[in-house]
Amino acid sequence: MPGVSFHDAEVLRVELLRVGPTIEFDMRLDRGAEPPVTYRLRFTEVSDVELAGLNEQNVLFDLTSRSIERGWRIDLKPTYGLGGSFVCGGIELLGELDGDARG
């Protein structure tokens, strides 16, 4: 996901949908002096899902994507809470939500 760093992003929402199958995340980025921004991301044609550690606060050290033969390998590296990995066929940035949106 070029141009956006998810270092220290807080995962506010995770939704697993059997259609596709699909995973959606709302991730809040707090850039210090700038107002926080919440992005909604959709990952389609998902397989090999391994997610663990979801709790009351979920902060990522990083979210990385790597091109592979089947699409993309996504790694959620946790600082605290949710982490894991999965493979997907497509990645969509559905847009920015209200920066104060909370899950």
C-alpha positions as a printed Julia matrix, in Angstrom:
103×3 Matrix{Float64}:
   0.0     0.0    0.0
   2.25    2.7   -1.31
   2.25    6.1    0.31
   0.69    5.09   3.65
   2.58    3.83   6.67
   0.53    1.87   9.19
   3.23    2.04  11.9
   1.44    2.56  15.24
  -2.01    2.31  13.62
  -4.81    1.32  15.95
  -7.15   -1.34  14.6
 -10.66   -0.2   15.51
 -12.69   -2.74  13.55
 -12.13   -6.13  11.91
 -14.91   -7.71   9.87
 -14.68  -11.13   8.26
 -17.17  -11.66   5.44
 -17.77  -15.02   3.82
 -18.67  -13.39   0.49
 -15.43  -13.22  -1.45
 -14.22  -14.12   1.24
 -13.34  -10.62   2.42
 -11.72   -8.93   5.43
 -12.28   -5.25   6.26
 -10.29   -3.19   8.74
 -10.77    0.32  10.12
  -7.36    1.65  11.14
  -6.76    4.92  12.96
  -3.5     6.75  12.33
  -2.51    9.45  14.79
   0.18   11.64  13.29
   0.9    13.79  16.34
   0.26   17.43  15.44
  -2.06   16.5   12.56
  -5.63   15.36  13.17
  -5.96   11.56  13.3
  -7.15    9.8   10.14
  -9.12    6.55  10.03
  -8.83    4.43   6.88
 -11.14    1.6    5.86
  -9.29   -1.17   4.0
 -10.87   -4.13   2.21
  -8.96   -7.29   1.3
 -10.71   -9.59  -1.19
 -10.34  -13.24  -2.18
  -8.84  -13.96   1.23
  -7.24  -17.28   2.21
  -4.74  -18.7    4.7
  -6.07  -16.41   7.46
  -4.25  -16.46  10.79
  -5.34  -13.73  13.2
  -4.83  -13.72  16.97
  -4.65  -11.47  20.0
  -7.71   -9.25  19.42
  -8.51   -7.32  22.61
  -9.64   -3.91  23.9
  -6.78   -2.08  22.16
  -4.96   -3.29  19.07
  -1.91   -1.35  17.91
   0.18   -2.42  14.95
   3.91   -2.07  14.75
   3.38   -2.33  11.0
   1.19   -3.66   8.22
   3.1    -4.92   5.2
   2.04   -6.23   1.81
   4.19   -8.31  -0.5
   3.32   -9.4   -4.03
   3.17  -13.18  -4.43
   1.99  -15.53  -7.18
  -1.57  -15.74  -5.75
  -1.91  -11.99  -5.12
  -0.67  -10.39  -1.91
   0.74  -11.63   1.38
  -0.41   -9.34   4.21
   1.38   -9.31   7.57
  -0.02   -7.51  10.62
   2.87   -7.09  13.04
   1.5    -6.22  16.49
   2.82   -3.86  19.09
  -0.1    -4.8   21.32
  -3.14   -6.93  20.56
  -4.14   -8.11  17.09
  -1.56   -9.62  14.77
  -1.42  -12.2   12.03
  -1.24  -12.78   8.32
  -3.29  -13.78   5.29
  -3.2   -13.98   1.52
  -5.55  -11.92  -0.65
  -6.28  -11.35  -4.32
  -7.02   -7.63  -4.04
  -6.59   -4.62  -1.76
  -8.97   -1.66  -1.73
  -8.7     1.59   0.2
 -12.39    2.37   0.7
 -11.6     5.85   1.94
 -10.97    8.01   4.95
 -13.52    8.03   7.75
 -14.01   10.65  10.44
 -10.68   10.9   12.26
 -12.42   10.53  15.62
 -14.26    7.32  14.61
 -13.9     4.7   17.35
 -14.64    0.99  17.09
